[in-house]
Amino acid sequence: QVQVVESGGGLVQAGGSLRLSCAASGIILRINDMGWYRQAPGKLRELVATITSGGNTNYANSVKGRFTISRDNAKNTVLLQMNSLKAEDTAVYYCKAADLIGRIYWGQGTQVTVSS
């Protein structure tokens, strides 16, 4: 059974830091891309950061210089270190994994709330 499980969300003051973790299991084919997306109330889900199996990263302009994505291919885990958090970073953060043939798996999401 495929599972993508996020953890690490919570409440933090503006300027603070949080680290999100995501672990994927039960995916038979090699996981290619992994990433983080977020969805704020009343808004569409948007890309935060992605990372390929080779370590190439991509960030939304709004988080560049503040967030860092990393992964452990052997463990099928991906981390998102979030620093200098702002109120506008408040959202539900979702982990996404895509396998070698493009099948996509989503986690259930973890809430991040930044108080100003």
Residue pairs with C-beta under 8 A, 6 or more apart in sequence:
1 26
2 24
2 25
2 26
2 27
2 105
3 23
3 24
3 25
3 26
4 22
4 23
4 24
4 95
4 96
4 97
4 105
4 106
4 107
5 22
5 23
5 24
5 25
5 95
5 107
5 108
6 20
6 21
6 22
6 93
6 94
6 95
6 107
6 108
6 109
6 110
7 20
7 21
7 22
7 110
8 18
8 19
8 20
8 21
8 110
9 18
9 20
9 93
9 110
9 111
9 112
10 18
10 111
10 112
10 113
11 113
11 114
11 115
12 18
12 85
12 112
12 113
12 114
12 115
13 114
13 115
14 85
14 86
14 87
14 114
14 115
14 116
15 84
15 85
16 85
16 114
17 81
17 82
17 83
17 84
17 85
18 82
18 85
18 112
19 79
19 80
19 81
19 82
20 36
20 79
20 80
20 82
20 93
20 95
20 110
20 112
21 77
21 78
21 79
22 34
22 36
22 77
22 78
22 79
22 80
22 95
22 97
22 107
23 75
23 76
23 77
24 31
24 34
24 76
24 77
24 95
24 97
24 105
25 76
27 76
27 97
27 99
27 105
28 99
29 99
29 100
29 101
29 103
30 53
30 99
30 100
31 53
31 73
31 76
31 97
31 98
31 99
31 100
32 52
32 53
32 98
32 99
32 100
33 50
33 51
33 52
33 53
33 96
33 97
33 98
34 50
34 51
34 71
34 78
34 95
34 96
34 97
34 98
35 47
35 48
35 49
35 50
35 51
35 69
35 78
35 95
35 96
36 48
36 49
36 50
36 69
36 78
36 80
36 93
36 94
36 95
36 96
37 45
37 46
37 47
37 48
37 93
37 94
37 96
38 45
38 46
38 48
38 89
38 91
38 92
38 93
38 94
38 112
39 45
39 46
39 91
39 92
39 94
39 109
40 88
40 90
40 91
40 92
43 91
45 94
46 60
47 58
47 60
48 59
48 60
48 63
48 67
48 80
48 93
49 57
49 58
49 59
49 60
49 63
49 67
49 68
49 69
49 80
50 57
50 58
50 69
50 96
51 57
51 58
51 69
51 70
51 71
51 78
53 71
53 73
55 71
57 69
59 67
59 69
62 88
63 82
63 89
66 82
66 83
66 84
66 85
67 80
67 81
67 82
67 83
68 80
68 81
68 83
69 78
69 79
69 80
69 81
70 78
70 79
70 81
71 77
71 78
71 79
72 78
76 97
78 95
78 97
80 93
82 89
82 112
85 112
85 114
86 114
86 116
87 114
87 115
87 116
88 114
89 112
89 114
90 112
90 113
90 114
91 112
92 109
92 110
92 111
92 112
93 109
93 110
93 111
93 112
94 106
94 107
94 108
94 109
95 106
95 107
96 104
96 105
96 106
96 107
97 104
97 105
98 104
98 105
99 105
